[in-house]
Amino acid sequence: MKKVMFLMAVAGMFAFAACNNTPAEEEVIDTVATEEMVEETVDTTAAEAVEAVAEECVAE
């Protein structure tokens, strides 16, 4: 009796695993090649500060 119940449990696992095994629908994404224009802003305050310090050192 234990063997039969074990086999029924195994068969039940396979039965439930077989339910709803349809593949998921893949999303169709329209990809259009787009180029993004990015403007880079350079912070020159640090460079100007270093340059000012260097000029002060040269002046002394």
Secondary structure, DSSP 8 states (H G I E B T S, - for coil): -HHHHHHHHHHHHHHHHHTT------------------------HHHHHHHHHHHHHHH-
